[in-house]
Structures are given as structure tokens and as C-alpha cells.
């Protein structure tokens, strides 16, 4: 639930289910692919021919991680017709549709130390944040998540000498 809040979303529970005919992307031998749902079992992969050819697990593909639904294509049957399709079952899981909410309001408390060792605490009780820029999930370096937004006025703090309606900085 905390992760959902961090990704400006709601967490929802997906119940156990089955999928019939999930179309797979174009694949070549050696490719890895993932199915739409995690925690899979009873995977059957077929081609799209008029009389579908069923691929054999262990011969044509290997399920490397059923929890992540990660599969590796290790061989294609002769004469197979693209695209490949998958039928499977899956167990329930929690889904987060990341960044599905905009104009999210939060409060921020930042504890930091500047270059000369001065400690400070910044409290902004009400901010509106949105995703700003690219969020590179895949790479060799740490991913940076850039946010933009503004501090919002808090009427209840307008007469509080520590906050001034927007924020408070305490040098420690």
C-alpha cells in the first residue's frame, strides 16, 4: 500500500484466474518473455496455425520463474505460424497501476545536512506533485524519479509563526 502511494496510485487485489489465447510478441529462439499475469501455472503455448501446434515445455520453452511469469523460448517447432499464444492459470496478486493519479497532494518532511555540516529539517505540510520527465526503469545506474509541484497554502497554519502557511525550516 505504501508503494502504491509512492507511485501515485491505488493497490487493488486481482483474484485467481485463467487466460486463453494471450498473444505473445514476435519471438526468436533465446528470447525471454513474460506473461501478463504473475504466479502462473498450467502454461500451454501454441502457434496460430489452422491446426495449432502445441509447444512442449522443456523442449520448446522453459518456465524460468513462474512467480514472475518469466519464460525462455529455447526452440521453435518446424513450420510454426506466428504469433504464438499462451493459455495459463494464475494465482491472485496485488496490482498497482503506477502514476494513474495526477495532482496528488502529500506532505514532505526532509532531514538533511548541507556541505558545511549544518543540519536542517524542512516541513512542507501540503504539496501537489506530478511526475516530471523520464523515469528510466532499466539501466546500469540508479533510476532517478523526477517530480515537480508546488507548496500549497494551509489556511490553518497562516497564523502559526513557525509555518507561515506554507512551510517550516528548522536549522539544528
N, C-alpha and C positions, 0 to 999 in steps of 0.2 A: 504494500500500500504506500510505503514511503517512496519507493522507486517510481510509482505511478505519479505521485505528487511532484517529484523532481522532473519528470518528463511531461508535465502539464497535461495529465490525462487522468482517467479513472481505471481502476483494476476491475476486470469482470471475469467471472468464472465460466469456462467453456466446459460443457458436460461431455462425457464419453460419447463417441460417435463412430461412424463409418464413412468412408469416401469411396465413390465409384467413379472411375474414369478421370482422375486428375491428370491433366495433360502436362507432360514434362517438357522442359526446354530442349532445344536441339542438343544432343549429346554425342560425344565421341568416346571411344574406349579410353579409360583412365580418368574420365571426368567424375567429380563428386557432385552430388545434388542433394537437396533437402526437400522433403515433402512439406506441404502447407502446415500440417499439424505435427507437434512433437509427440513423444511417448507412443510410438507406433508398434503395431503387431499385425500378423496375418497379411503381410505385404505380398501382393501379386502384381507383377509388371507384365504388360502385354504390348504388342505393337498395334498399328492401326489398319492392318490388312483386312480384307473381306472375311477371312477366317483368321482371327487374331492368333498370333504365335505367342505363347506364354514363355517368358524368360525364366530360367531356372536359378534360384538363389544358390550361390556358391560356384556356379558355372558362369553365369552372365553378370551377376551383380552380388555385392556383399553389403549387408547392413552393418556398417561400422559402428554406429551408435544409435540404437532405437530411441533413446530418450530425446536426442536431438534430431531424429529422423534423417540422419546423415547416411547416404548410400553411395557406393562407388560402383561405377559401371566397369566391369572387367573384360567383357566380351559381348559382341552382338551376334545374334543368330544370322545365318546366311539369308539374304533376301528380306530382311525385316523392313517394314514400312513405317516411316516416321509419321507422326510423333509417337513416342512411347507414352503409355498411360499406366497409372497406378491405382489399384484398389487396396484399401487397408482399413484397419481399425485403429482408434487412438483412445487413450485414457484422458480424463478431464485434466485441465490445467488452468492457470490464471493468465489472462491476456491483458496487455497494456497497449493501447493504440497511442503510441508516443506522439506528443505535440498536437493532440487533437483539440485542445482548448487554447483559445487565444485570450489576450488581455487578462492574464492570470495575476491576481493580487496576492502578495506574500509580505511577510516582514523579514528583515535581514538583520542579523547580528554578526558583525565582523570583528574578530580579535586579531590584531596584527602588531608587528614590530617594524619600525622603519629602519633605514640604513644606519643610523647612529645609535640604535638600541632603544629608542623611545617607544614604549608600549602604548597602544591606544585601542579603544573599543568604540565602534561605530554602531549605533542602533537606528535603523530606519523602520518604523513600525508599519508602514504601508507603502508598497511599491507595486507598480504594474510592469510586468516583464513579458517580453516576447523573444523568440529565437531570432538571432541576428547573424546572418552569414551561414557559411557552410560548416557542417559538423561531420568531419571525416571519421567514420567508424573503423575503416580498415587502413592500417599503416603500421610502420615500424616505430613511430613516435607516439607519445601520449596524445590522445584526442583532446582538442580544446572545444569547449561549448561556449559560444559567444552569445550573450544576452544583451538586450537593450531595454530601456524602460525609463521610468521617471518616478521620483519620490512623490507621493500623493499627500495632500494636506489632510491632517487628522484634527477635526474640529475640537474634540475632547482634550487635545494637548495644546491648543492655542494659548491657553493661559498658564501652562506649565513652563516655568523658567528654564527647565533643563532641556526641553524638547523644541520649543518654538513652533509646534505644529507639523514639523517635517522630520527632524532627525536630532540625534544627540551624539556628540563625540566626547569621550572621556579620555584624557591623557593620564596615563597611570605611571 
